């Protein structure tokens, strides 16, 4: 049961991190899509995943 609660907590934190980052960098003109794939990636990899997704989006 604790493992399930930990996963749900990490998902909620990942969604909040993505939304906050999107609001902050939206003024610069950069858009980070918030979808299931990005939420799962950020859930398991954390904050460096957001920057990695941003780099992949701009250079691919």
C-alpha positions in Angstrom: 0.0 0.0 0.0 2.8 2.4 0.8 4.3 1.8 -2.7 1.0 2.8 -4.3 0.9 6.0 -2.3 4.5 6.8 -3.2 3.8 6.4 -6.9 0.6 8.6 -6.7 2.6 11.2 -4.8 5.4 11.2 -7.4 2.8 11.5 -10.2 1.1 14.6 -8.6 4.5 16.2 -8.0 5.5 15.6 -11.6 2.3 17.2 -12.9 2.8 20.2 -10.6 6.5 20.5 -11.8 5.5 20.3 -15.4 2.8 22.9 -15.1 5.0 25.3 -13.1 7.8 24.9 -15.6 5.4 25.5 -18.5 4.0 28.6 -16.9 7.5 30.0 -16.3 9.0 29.3 -19.7 5.8 30.1 -21.6 6.7 33.8 -21.4 9.9 33.1 -23.4 7.9 31.3 -26.1 8.8 27.7 -25.2 6.1 25.2 -24.8 6.4 21.9 -22.9 3.6 19.6 -23.7 1.9 18.1 -20.7 0.7 14.6 -21.7 0.9 11.1 -20.3 4.4 10.4 -21.8 6.0 13.5 -20.3 4.3 13.0 -16.9 5.6 9.4 -16.8 9.1 10.4 -17.8 9.3 13.2 -15.2 7.8 10.9 -12.6 10.6 8.4 -12.9 13.5 10.7 -13.9 12.7 13.9 -12.0 13.7 17.5 -12.8 16.5 16.6 -15.3 13.9 15.0 -17.5 12.1 18.3 -18.0 15.3 19.8 -19.3 16.0 16.7 -21.4 12.6 16.9 -23.0 13.1 20.6 -23.7 16.4 19.9 -25.4 14.9 17.1 -27.5 11.9 19.2 -28.5 14.1 22.1 -29.7 16.8 20.1 -31.5 14.7 17.3 -33.2 
